[in-house]
Amino acid sequence: MDEAYIIENGIELIEKLAADGKNVNEYYRGDDGFGSPEQVRENEWMAARGIEPVYFTHTPGIHSAELRVIIKNT
């Protein structure tokens, strides 16, 4: 079954999913923080586990915090 999660910290979520016996092979994120120390660290951690980061192009005027509120309220 395919599943998607909205999260703040990718490493913690992936560790939880792995503990539940789930396999993660892709990690989707916005590219607005591309190359930041946090993303570099997370990408290195994920690459060591065979997880590929996939980046969405930043869209001006659309913010993930607003999308999370919309999704949580539906």
C-alpha positions in Angstrom: 0.0 0.0 0.0 1.3 3.5 -0.8 1.2 6.0 2.0 2.1 9.7 2.4 2.9 11.7 5.6 3.3 15.3 6.3 6.2 15.7 8.7 8.7 18.1 10.2 11.7 15.8 10.6 12.2 13.1 7.9 14.8 11.1 9.8 12.5 10.6 12.8 9.6 9.5 10.6 11.7 7.1 8.6 13.0 5.5 11.8 9.5 5.1 13.1 8.3 3.6 9.8 11.3 1.2 9.7 10.5 0.1 13.3 7.0 -0.7 12.1 8.4 -2.8 9.3 7.7 -0.4 6.5 10.1 0.2 3.6 10.8 3.8 2.5 12.4 4.3 -0.9 11.6 8.0 -1.7 11.4 11.2 0.4 9.6 14.2 -1.1 10.4 17.7 -0.1 10.3 21.3 -1.3 13.5 22.7 -2.9 13.3 26.0 -1.0 15.9 24.8 1.5 18.0 22.9 -1.0 21.6 22.6 0.1 20.9 23.8 3.6 23.0 22.0 6.3 19.9 20.2 7.6 18.9 18.9 4.2 22.5 17.8 3.4 22.6 15.9 6.6 19.2 14.3 6.0 20.1 13.4 2.4 23.3 11.8 3.5 21.5 9.8 6.2 18.8 8.7 3.7 21.3 7.9 0.9 23.1 5.5 3.3 19.8 3.7 3.6 18.9 3.7 -0.2 16.3 6.4 0.1 16.1 8.9 -2.8 15.2 12.5 -2.1 12.7 14.0 -4.6 12.4 17.8 -4.7 9.3 19.8 -5.6 10.1 23.2 -7.2 9.1 26.0 -4.9 6.0 27.9 -6.0 5.9 31.5 -4.9 2.9 32.2 -2.7 2.4 28.6 -1.6 3.8 27.6 1.8 3.9 24.2 3.3 2.6 25.4 6.6 -0.5 26.6 4.9 -0.9 23.3 3.1 -0.6 21.4 6.3 -3.4 23.4 7.8 -5.6 22.8 4.8 -4.9 19.1 4.8 -5.4 18.6 8.5 -8.8 20.4 8.3 -10.2 18.2 5.5 
